[in-house]
Amino acid sequence: MKQREFLTFSIGKENFAIQAKHIREVLFHQYYTKLNDNETQIAGIVNYKGKKLPVINSQSRLNIESNKIGNIIIVFEIEQYQMKYTITANANAIDDIIQVSEKDIKNCTIKHEYIDGIINVNNRKTYIINAQKFLDIPNIESSAHKYTKATCIA
C-alpha cells in the first residue's frame, strides 16, 4: 500500500495534516504585518526572503474559532495553473512529520471544501487538508490583491 508523508499541526483545538511535498519551510515565532481591516481570508503580510507574501488566515479559512492567532508560518510551494507559487499560512503549533498508509485515510463526515479525509494520530482525529484547494491562488489573490500578490517563483 502506498505511503504518503504529512506535516501535522494544530489550529485552535483542531488537528490537521497536509502533504509534506507542498511545504517549503516552517518559520517559528514569525512576526507578520497584520491587516487592520475586516479581511478574513488574509491574516497579514510576511517578508519571506525579501518577498512580500500573503499569510492565509487558517482559522478563518477552516471556520475555526480560536482566540489565539498562530504565529507559526508554514511556507508552501504549490504548482497551479502551470506555475509555481510561494504562499504562506499561519498555525498555532507544528506537531510532526508522519508517514500514513493510504488505507488508513478514512472518509470524513464533516463536509468542508478543504478537507479530504481523516486519520488517527496518537488517538487524536486529524483532518487532512487538500493543499490545492486550501491554497487556491485565484481565491487568495482576489482577497489579497489590494496588499500584495502571491509571488511566482521560477
C-alpha positions as CSV (number, residue, x, y, z in Angstrom):
1,M,0.0,0.0,0.0
2,K,1.3,3.5,-0.9
3,Q,2.6,5.7,1.9
4,R,2.1,9.5,2.0
5,E,4.1,11.9,4.1
6,F,2.2,14.6,6.0
7,L,3.1,17.5,8.3
8,T,0.7,17.6,11.2
9,F,-0.2,20.8,13.0
10,S,-2.9,22.4,15.1
11,I,-5.1,25.4,14.8
12,G,-7.1,26.2,17.9
13,K,-8.1,22.8,19.3
14,E,-8.2,21.1,16.0
15,N,-5.5,18.9,14.4
16,F,-4.7,18.9,10.7
17,A,-2.3,17.3,8.2
18,I,-1.2,18.5,4.8
19,Q,1.1,16.6,2.4
20,A,4.7,17.5,3.1
21,K,5.5,17.7,-0.6
22,H,3.9,21.1,-0.7
23,I,5.9,22.5,2.2
24,R,9.0,24.6,1.6
25,E,9.8,25.7,5.2
26,V,8.3,26.3,8.6
27,L,9.0,29.6,10.3
28,F,8.6,29.5,14.1
29,H,7.7,32.6,16.1
30,Q,7.4,34.6,12.9
31,Y,6.1,38.1,13.0
32,Y,4.0,39.4,10.2
33,T,2.2,42.6,9.4
34,K,-1.4,42.1,10.4
35,L,-4.1,43.8,8.4
36,N,-6.2,46.4,10.1
37,D,-9.4,45.9,8.1
38,N,-12.2,43.3,8.1
39,E,-10.3,41.0,5.7
40,T,-10.9,37.4,6.9
41,Q,-9.1,35.3,4.3
42,I,-5.7,37.0,4.8
43,A,-4.2,37.4,8.3
44,G,-1.4,39.7,7.1
45,I,1.7,40.0,5.0
46,V,5.1,38.4,5.8
47,N,8.5,39.3,4.4
48,Y,9.9,36.0,3.2
49,K,13.4,36.2,1.8
50,G,12.8,39.8,0.5
51,K,9.4,39.0,-1.0
52,K,6.1,40.1,0.5
53,L,3.7,37.1,0.7
54,P,0.1,37.0,2.0
55,V,-0.5,34.9,5.1
56,I,-3.6,32.8,4.8
57,N,-5.8,33.2,7.9
58,S,-6.1,29.5,8.6
59,Q,-8.6,29.9,11.4
60,S,-11.0,31.8,9.2
61,R,-10.4,29.6,6.1
62,L,-11.2,26.5,8.1
63,N,-14.0,28.0,10.1
64,I,-12.2,27.5,13.5
65,E,-13.0,29.7,16.4
66,S,-9.8,30.5,18.3
67,N,-8.7,33.4,20.4
68,K,-5.0,32.6,19.8
69,I,-3.7,33.8,16.5
70,G,-1.0,31.5,15.1
71,N,2.5,32.9,14.9
72,I,4.0,29.9,13.2
73,I,4.1,30.4,9.4
74,I,4.1,27.5,7.0
75,V,5.6,28.4,3.7
76,F,4.1,26.4,0.8
77,E,5.3,25.9,-2.7
78,I,2.5,24.8,-4.9
79,E,2.0,24.3,-8.6
80,Q,-1.2,25.6,-10.1
81,Y,-2.1,26.8,-13.5
82,Q,1.3,25.6,-14.8
83,M,3.1,28.0,-12.5
84,K,4.9,27.5,-9.1
85,Y,3.7,29.8,-6.3
86,T,5.0,30.5,-2.8
87,I,2.3,31.3,-0.3
88,T,2.0,31.1,3.5
89,A,-0.5,30.2,6.2
90,N,-0.5,30.5,9.9
91,A,-0.7,27.8,12.5
92,N,-0.7,27.5,16.3
93,A,1.6,24.5,16.6
94,I,3.6,22.1,14.5
95,D,3.4,18.5,15.7
96,D,5.3,16.1,13.4
97,I,6.0,14.7,10.0
98,I,4.3,11.4,9.7
99,Q,4.0,8.5,7.1
100,V,0.5,7.4,6.5
101,S,-0.7,4.4,4.5
102,E,-3.5,5.3,2.1
103,K,-5.6,2.5,3.7
104,D,-5.5,4.5,7.0
105,I,-7.1,7.6,5.5
106,K,-10.8,7.5,6.2
107,N,-13.7,9.4,4.6
108,C,-14.6,12.5,6.7
109,T,-18.2,13.0,7.8
110,I,-17.6,16.8,8.0
111,K,-18.4,18.4,4.7
112,H,-15.8,21.1,4.1
113,E,-14.4,22.1,0.8
114,Y,-10.7,21.9,2.0
115,I,-10.9,18.6,3.9
116,D,-10.1,15.3,2.0
117,G,-10.2,12.8,4.9
118,I,-9.4,12.0,8.4
119,I,-6.6,9.9,10.1
120,N,-6.0,8.9,13.7
121,V,-2.7,10.3,15.0
122,N,-1.8,9.4,18.6
123,N,-5.6,8.8,19.4
124,R,-6.5,12.3,18.0
125,K,-8.6,12.8,14.9
126,T,-6.6,14.7,12.4
127,Y,-8.2,16.3,9.3
128,I,-6.3,16.0,6.0
129,I,-6.3,19.4,4.2
130,N,-6.4,19.4,0.4
131,A,-3.5,21.7,-0.4
132,Q,-4.6,22.5,-3.9
133,K,-8.0,23.8,-2.7
134,F,-6.8,25.4,0.6
135,L,-4.1,27.3,-1.2
136,D,-6.1,28.2,-4.3
137,I,-4.2,31.2,-5.7
138,P,-7.1,33.0,-7.5
139,N,-9.2,32.8,-4.4
140,I,-6.4,34.2,-2.2
141,E,-5.2,36.7,-4.7
142,S,-8.7,38.2,-5.0
143,S,-8.7,38.8,-1.2
144,A,-5.1,40.0,-1.0
145,H,-5.0,42.0,-4.3
146,K,-5.0,45.4,-2.6
147,Y,-2.0,44.4,-0.4
148,T,0.2,42.1,-2.5
149,K,0.1,39.2,-4.9
150,A,1.3,35.7,-4.4
151,T,4.9,35.7,-5.7
152,C,5.6,33.5,-8.7
153,I,8.9,31.8,-8.5
154,A,11.0,30.2,-11.2
